Amino acid sequence: MGCCASRPPEKTEKRKVTLKRSVGRKKTKASKKSDLDKSSETHKRSLSRRVTPCLNKVENTQGSIFDFYQKVKNIYKARSGSIWLALDKRTNIQKAIKEIKKNTLESSAQDLFLEEVEKLKELDHPNIVKFHELVISSDTFYLVFEFMAGENLFKRLKRKYINEQLAANYTKNLLEGLEYCHNIGILHRNISLENMLFVSKKEDTSIKLNDFGFTWRKNMKQTQSNEFTKDESELKYLAPETFEGIYNDKSDIWSLGIALYVMLIGRFPFNTAMDVKRGIDWSNDMFLIYSAEMKDFLSKMLAPDYKERFSAIEALNHPWLQIVYPSPQNLLNEQTVAIISKFLTRNKIEQYLLTYVASLYSDFNEEKRHIKLFKFLDKNYDGLVDKQELKEIWKGKIFEDPQEMEEILLGIDMEEDYSFSFTMFMAALADWNSAASRNKLESALKSLSQNNTRRIDVNYIKRKIPAADNKEWEQFYRIVGNVEGSFVNIDQLKEVLLK
């Protein structure tokens, strides 16, 4: 489920990828036991401390899609519906829209679909394509996502050689996205090179996982994998256990392992079930140019028995991926502390509003230095940065006197269980005084206004910030000043947010 770029079946070209025909918050050590056989303590910890990070209570919108979006062009057409590029009339931002005709889904499947959408709303990670909105018309569901202007990894592989270091970089980023999903109980179920998208056409842009299949909570009853159909190339990404009706987090790891193999060798590793049993053919001459660490890593990603296969966190801790990112120590300075501290001294409503703006504009979330810093701080890969993680990083690196650090943290409104989501972290570090940011803030606030007036109904904002309590709203009213009934003036609000 999801969209954002073209996914037409691709015929292979000469060297790069050949598709042969197929037959049939401390880091904890991941257990060898399947996560289907035990409840995940990491998952429990994550859910117990999650906070609503922004105006991200995504509400389903009823009505015609064309009341809100202007169609620009088709990206991909399928029997069940199309994917197209659109312009949000409220913010003038490009979005990707995937339409699903209701008559292609049974009644029970429609209920399941809406459940899946609720899961998509939870996702906020630098390596996951962001879901924005579900619009429901009389005959169609419209899923609205951030638009990814770059190509998919399959297309990039066809036109460009990917060396071992670059493959490791892509794999680490994608694993971080997977670990985040698995940590909150969401499986991808549809990993392929075609569903790994680049944010822009630049060579060094971020890569993101897209087009989730039927995602399942880990504690849900398993069902047969034949509920959905796959074309021939997609079948080659499926883990062996899926053909026995089992799908778990290790199945996602297998699919990513297949993608890594294709990145490095240029073809799929297995054509038949017998090939899978025999394992990887290491006699291929192309393996001679790759490191022993890579081969060990790949063998553990593609272990036929899922109980012996890597989990995402085990893969992330493997030596092959440890050399990908140098620590961004130069970003850990007093200026960064001051910026984060200033954001945290703001009223909660201000924090949520700024995060809402950052969520609308993808370029806020593509500042490479800030992404690297977020990932460096997120030591347990749960997609959140909390007070303890900040303390552990800042201690001894910035503040020689531990008491000074404690005074900084005590001086800001940050409860022990408070966490930065990815988008909130990007909002905290954004330069809100730049002309571009000011224009985006103006446009975003207008999108919240009533009938294109310069007034915003506070009750509308309240519905989208369920985490804010009465005390925070009372403080917000005092900061903003004159509130006419339930309305606040955009200019007043801008002045507060840009202070």
Protein Blocks (a to p, Z undefined) as FASTA:
>chain_A
ZZhbdcbdcdddfklpccdddedjbdcdddfbdfklpccfklmmmmmmgccfbdcbccdd
edjfklmbccfbdfbdcfkbccdddddfklopacddddddfklpcfklmmmmmmmmmmmm
mpccfkbccdfbdcddfkbccddddddfbdcfklmmmmoccdfklmmmmmmmmmmmmmmm
mmnopafklacfklpccfblcfkbccddehiacdddfkbccddfklpccdfklmmmpcfk
lmnopacfklmmmmmmmmmmmmmnopafbfbfklmmnopafkbmklmmpcfklmmmmmmm
mgfblklpccfklmmmpmklmmmpccfkklmcfklmmmmmmmmmpcfklmmmmmmmmmmp
mklmmcfklmmmmmmmmmnonopacfklmmmmmnoklmmblklmmmmmmmpccdfkbccd
fklmmmmmpcfkbmklmmmmmmmmmmmpghhiabdcfklmmmmmmmbcfklmmmmmmmno
paehjaccfklmmmmmmZZ
